[in-house]
Structure formats: C-alpha cells, structure tokens
Amino acid sequence: MIVRIKWSALQQTHGYEYLVRFALGGLATLLAGVIADRFGPETGGLLLAFPAILCASATLVEKHERDRKTRQGLKGAERGRRAAALDATGAGWGSLALATFAIAIWRLAPYGILPALGFASMLWPLVAAGLFFFRRKLRRGGRGPRESLT
Amino acid sequence: MDYVIRFLAGGAVVSIFAVLGDLLRPKSFAGLFGAAPSVALVTLALAFSKQGPAYVATEGRSMLLGSLALTLYSIVVCQLLIRLRASALAASVCAMMVWFAGALSFKLLFLGLA
C-alpha cells in the first residue's frame, strides 16, 4: 500500500512535544483573531495560512529521524535533514490544497457556515491526496528527496 | 473569554492534524498535514458566528493569498535544507521572512492597501 499508518510513530513523540504543538496551534489561532480584529479581515485572513505548525513539525521530524539513526550507530544529521525536506515538500503540495479550501470559503461563505466549511473541509483532503498521487507520477524518473524514509 | 476559546480550540484542532501527520507514511504524504486548514477551521467557524458571511468571505479571499505564500515558504525551506544543509529549525524560521514578504506582496498586488 502506498499510504499507511505507522502506530509506533506515536511512541517517538514525547509529551512536551504534543504540548509545544498545542501551544503553537493555540497561539497561531489567537494571533489570527487578534490581527483580524485589529487590522481587518483582509490582513487577518493571510494569517489563516501562517506556517507556524510547519516550523514545529519539520523540526520534530528532523529530530526523530536523527535520533533513530543515531541509536543505530549511524550519522543521522543528513537523514534528519532529508526527512524534514520531505515534510516541507509535502506541505508545499498541501498548501495548494489549502488554496482550494480558501477559494471554497470565499465563494461559498454567502450560502452559510455549513455549505462553506463543510464543502471546503471535504475538498482539502481530496485535493491534497490527488496532488500527492499526481506528484508520485511526476517523480518517476525525476530527482528530489528520497521517498524511502519510513 | 473569546481569546481563551480561540487558543484552546486552535490548539486542539492543530494537535489532531499534527498527530495524523505523525501517524501517516510516507513522509511526503504526512507533510501534507503541515498545510492543513487547522487554524482556519476554528477562526472561520468563530467568525461565521460573530461577524457573518461577508467577513468570512473576505478572510477566505485573503487566505488564498496566504496559502500561495505558504507554497513559496515550503519551497524555500526545502531548498535551504537540501542545498545549504541548514537545520530544520534554522530553515523554517529564516523562511518565515519569505512567507511575510510573499503574503504582504500578494495582498498589495491583488487587494491594494485595503
């Protein structure tokens, strides 16, 4: 199977790492609200795509991969960087899906909360997954960070 | 009280997407969750109830520009990691400038000084 769940990954994450991401997520949401209140929805809306979480997740991915390789007696720095680069690449494709989410909100908001948020929330995973498989087709024979990291 | 709700709800939704990103493999697929609409879901739901649909539509339009800046940001982070061999923390923090520059430039270009 191309996409799978790795339950053991949960054991790699420490309690304080969950706490950091909770706090960063809370702060990013709070900041988006404060900026929108102060400067209006045109500026506040930009913050809805602020990369606060990506920063934390790339750092954690690098650390976990580096630690894993170091435990095996290997040099994990390069592997950690490559894992973080793959994470950032995925987020780049995800951001295009986020753009379609934003368009759906923009165009459907006048019809109410359920059609707008409901449709946009279904659209994001579909477009994101579609782009992932599209990218896999593009990469066949191409160059870039290796996909073999688990 | 509104800000407390924002913080707690935002933290919870972001954590859920982060755990999904942890669980899924390959990493490039999990990375998609780094650009999940986690902050947007909470903010827009609250904005719908408080400010109404016109306000939300305006936020959605700006979010489109923010997400294009996020695409630029991701490309720059990837290049800093692979070509300059920067650490993930250094790359992701330095590239924040690219996000701010991109988002504000797109806003000026497409929406003017509004």
Interface residues (C-beta under 8 A of the other chain):
Chain A: I2 V3 R4 I5 K6 W7 A9 L10 Q12 T13 Y18 R21 F22 A23 L24 G25 G26 L27 A28 T29 L30 A32 G33 V34 A36 G40 P41 E42 T43 G44 G45 L46 L47 L48 A49 F50 P51 A52 I53 L54 C55 A56 S57 A58 T59 V61 E62 K63 G80 R81 R82 A83 A84 A85 L86 D87 A88 T89 G90 A91 G92 W93 G94 S95 L96 A97 L98 A99 F101 A102 I103 A104 I105 W106 R107 A109 P110 Y111 G112 I113 A116 L117 A120 S121 W124 A128 A129 L131 F132 R135 P145 E147 L149 T150
Chain B: D2 Y3 R6 F7 L8 A9 G10 G11 A12 V13 V14 S15 F17 A18 V19 G21 D22 L23 L24 R25 P26 K27 S28 F29 A30 G31 L32 F33 G34 A35 A36 P37 S38 V39 A40 L41 V42 T43 L44 A45 L46 A47 F48 S49 Q51 P53 A54 Y55 V56 A57 T58 E59 G60 R61 S62 M63 L64 L65 G66 S67 L68 A69 L70 T71 Y73 S74 I75 V77 C78 L81 I82 R85 A86 S87 A88 L89 A91 S92 V93 A95 M96 W99 A103 L104 K107 L111 A114
